Amino acid sequence: MAERLNWDDAPAFLAVARTGTLTFAAKSLGTGIATVSRRIARLESRLGVPLFVRHQSGYRLTDQGATLLPRAEALEQAMGAFRAQAATETEAIGHVRLATAENLANSIIIPGLAPLLARHPGLSIEILTDVSTINLHGRDADLALRMVRPERGNVSVRRVGTLGFGLYGSLDYMAARDTGPDAGRFDGDRFIGWSERQGGLPAAQWIERTLRGQMPAITTTTLSAQLSSATAGLGLAVLPHFLAREAGLREMPLELGLDQPIWLALHSDLSASLRIRVVADYLAEIVERNRERLAGSDRRRQ
C-alpha cells in the first residue's frame, strides 16, 4: 500500500522550485533547512519520482517536477481560497427574519442596528412587527424578541430582560384629576382601552377589570395609538414605562403588577447558523444595554 502524501510537503516543493536553494526556501517558509530537505525527500519518496536535480549551485526541477509544478500551484491556490473562506466565517452573511413588537422595533432595536450591519456588511435583516401571525415553528421568522414565551415547537428560548408597565396620562389630564389619598380610585376617570381582538393582552385585561363592565372612552388596536391617545389627554392608558416617559406622560403612583419578561426565541434547527447566532447575540446585547430603561427602574431617578 502506497504511503499517503503529506500536504505540508507541497509548500516546501514550491518554495524550492521558486528559489532554487534550500536556504532561501527555508527563509520564505520560516523554517529550518533540514526541515525543507526532509520534506522534499519525503515527497519524492512517496511520489516515486525525483523532483529536483541537485547541483552545486542549487536545485533544478526534473522533467517530472516541472510537470507537477502547475498541480502544486493549483493546490496552493485552492488552499489559499480555503483559508480565505474560513476567515470570512467570522463575518455573518445572509438574510435574517426577526419577529418582534413594534414598540421594541422602533425604539430599541432599529436605533441600535447600525454597528451590527457595519460589522457584517453581508448581513440583511427583515423586521416583522405583525407578531400575531408569526410562527417560528412554521419558519415564518428565524427568531423572535417578544413578551410571549413560545410553548410549542422546536424552539430555543432565553429570557433577556423585562418590560415594565405603568398607568399614565398627559400632564393636563393628571393635573385636572384628584391626586389626593383616593388617587387610586377611578370613578371619574376616562380610560384608553384595547379592541376585542387584543383582549388577551395583560394591559387590556387590567383595563377591563378596572372598568367593571363600563366602556373605555376610546379603544385602539396599536400601542402607538394608545400612546397618542394618552398624549392627547383622552384618558389613562397602561403603557410601557420607557415609551410613556419619553412621550412626556405622567405616571400614576400605582403598581400594576403587569411587568412582562422579554424572551429571545429561535428555531432550534437554526442555532448553529452563524448569521442567526450573530443577530440573536446582538439583540440580547441591545436589550441588556437598555435593561433599566425597558424595566422602568431608571424612572425612579428622574
N, C-alpha and C positions, 0 to 999 in steps of 0.2 A: 504494500500500500504506500503510495507516494505521500511524502510529508506535506503538510499544509503550508501554504505561503503565509508569511507574516507580513501584514500590510505596512508595518512600521519600517520594513526594509525598502519600500518603494521610494520614500523621500531621500534615503541615502543614495540610491541608484541615480535619481535625478540630480542630486547635488554634485556627485562626482562627474556625471556626464556634462554638466554645465560649467563646472570649474576646472575640471581636468586634473585635479590633485586631491588627495585625501585631506591635506592641511586646510585648503580653502573650503572644501566641502564640510569639514568638521566645524569651521568657524561659522559658516552660513547656517548650520543646524544647531549651533550652540552645544555641541557635544565633543567628545574626545576622538582623536584619530583612530585609536584602537577600536572604538565602537563602530565607526563608519566602516572600517576594514572588515570587521566581523560580520556586519550586516550585508555587505557586498558578497562576501564569501558564502554566507548562508543562502542568500538569494540565488546565486549561481548554482549552488548545490541542489537546491530544491527545484529549480527550473531545469537543471540538467544541461545547461549550455553556458559557455563563457560569455560574459557581458563586456569585459574590458580586456584590452591588451596592455600589460604593464610595461611601460618604458621608463627609462631613467629620468626623462623629462616630465612624466606624468601618466595619466590613464587615458586611453583612447577606446572608443566604442568598437566592439567587433561588429561584424555584419548582423549577427543575431541581436546584439544590444541595440544597434541602430534601428532594427525592425521593431523592437519592443518599446523604444523611446516614446513614440506617439501614444501608445497604450498607457504608459506610465503617466504621461502628461494629462491624458483624459481622466485617469484615476485621480490625479491631483486636483483637477477642476471639479470633479464630482465631489470629492471630499471638502473642497472649499465651499461649494454650494450647500453641502450638508451642514457644515458648521454655521454658515450664514443663516440658514433656515432655523437651525437650533437657537441661534441668538435672537431671532425675531419672536421666538416663543415666549419671551418676556413681554412682548407687546401684544395686547389683545386686538384681534381683528374680527370683524363680523357685525351682525345686527342683533340687538337685544331688545326684546319687548318687555316693558315694565308696566305692570298694572298698579295703580295707586290712587289715593283720594286726591281730588282736585286741590284741596287746600294744602296738602303736603307737596304736591307737584309744583304749584305756582309760587309758594312762599319759601319752601325749604329745599326741594330737590333741584329744580331748574336753575335757581341762582347759584348753586354750588357745583354745577357740572363742568364749567369751563376748564378747570385744572385737569379733570379726568380725560376730557376729549383732547386736550393739548398733549397729554402724556401718551395717549393711544389714538393717533390720527386715523387709524384704520377702523375705528370703532364707530358704530352708529346706534342711537338709542331711540326707540319708539315708545312714547309715554301714553298709556291708555288710562283715562280717568273715569270711564264708564264702568266702574268696578262691579256693578250689579250683574253684568253679563259676562264677566271674565271668569274662566275656568282654567286654573293651572293644570289640573289633571288632564283636561282635554286639549292642552297646549294652545289655548287662546293667548297665553302670555308665557314668557320664560321665567319670570319671577315677579313677586308682588311685595309691596310695602303697604300694609293696611292694618286696620284696627280689629278685623275679624280673623280669628285663627282658623285656618283650614283644618277640618276634622276628618276629611276623607281623601283618598287618593295617595299616590306615591310621591309625597311632598315632604321636603325637609324644612323645618320651621325653627326660627330662633327669635326670642324677644330682644329687641334692640332699644326700646325706650318706652316712654309713657306720654300720652296726650291728655293734658289736663283741661277740664271744662269748668265754667262758672256761669252765673246768671248776670247778664249785662243789659244796660240801657244807655241811651245817649245822656250827655250831661244835662241837657234841658229837661228830659223826661225824669231823670233821677232827682233833680232839684225840685221838681214840682210835686213829687210823691212824698208820703210820710217816711221819714228816715229815723223816727224815734224808736222806742223799745219794741214796737209792734211792726218793725220794718219787714219781718219775715212773713207777715200776713199780706195776702194779695187780693183782698176783697175789691179794691178799686183799680187794680192793675189791668193793663192790656198785655196780651201775650202774642208772641210770634210763633206759630206752630208749623208742623210739617204736614204735608198732604198724606192721604191714606196710604199711598204707595210706600212712603218712608216711615210708616207707623212702627216698624220694628226697631228703629234707632233708639238707643237709650235716652237721648235728648227728647225725642218725640214722646216717649212713654212717660218721662218726668213731667212734661208739659200737660199731658193728658191726665195724669194723676192729680196734678195741682189744680187744674180747671174743674175737675169733678163733673164732667159732662157738659160744661159750657163750651162754647165755640171760641177759638182764638180770634183775635182781631184780624189777623192775616195769616195765611198759610202759604208756604213756598215748597219748592221741590229741590232747591240747591242751597248749599251753605253760603254761597256768595250773595244770594237773595236774602237769606236770613240776616247776614251782616249789614246789607244795605238797608233793610227794613229797620233794624235796631238803630243804625246811624241816623236814619230819617226821623227818629223819635216815635215810631209807630207802636212801640211796646218793648217788653222784656224778651230776651232770647237767650237760650242756652248755647254758648259758643266756646270754641277753644280759647283758652286764655291768651295765647300769643296773637291770634287774629283780632280779638276784641280789643286788647290793649293797644295794639299798633294802629287800630282804627280810631283811637281816642275815646272809647267807650268806658263807662264806669261800672265797676263790679259791685253786686250786692254782697254784703258780708255774710255769705251763706255757703256752707259746704254741701255740695250736691251729691257727692259720692258717685260721680259719673266718669271719673278718670278711666281711660282705656289704655291697655297695653298696645304698643306698636310692634307688629310682627313682620319679620322678613321671611318670606317663603319662596322656595324654588322647587321645581320638579327634580326629584332625586336623580333621575337619569342624566340631568344636566350639571350635576355638582362637580364633575371632573372637567367641564368645559372652561378654558381659560377666560373667555370673554364673559361668561356668566359669573365666574368667581370674582373677576376684577370689578364688575359692576356691583355685585352683591356686597363685597367688602367695602367698596366706596360709599354705598348707601348707608351701611352701618356706621361708617366714619362720619358722614354728614349728620346723621341723627345724634350721634354722640357729641359732636361739636355744638349741636343745638339742644342738648338734653334739658337744661334748665329752662330755656325758652319754651320748649314744647310742653314740658310738665307744668309750667306756670310758676315754678318755685322762685324764679327771679323777680316776679311781680311784687313780692313782699318787700323788696329792697328799693322799689321805685319811689 
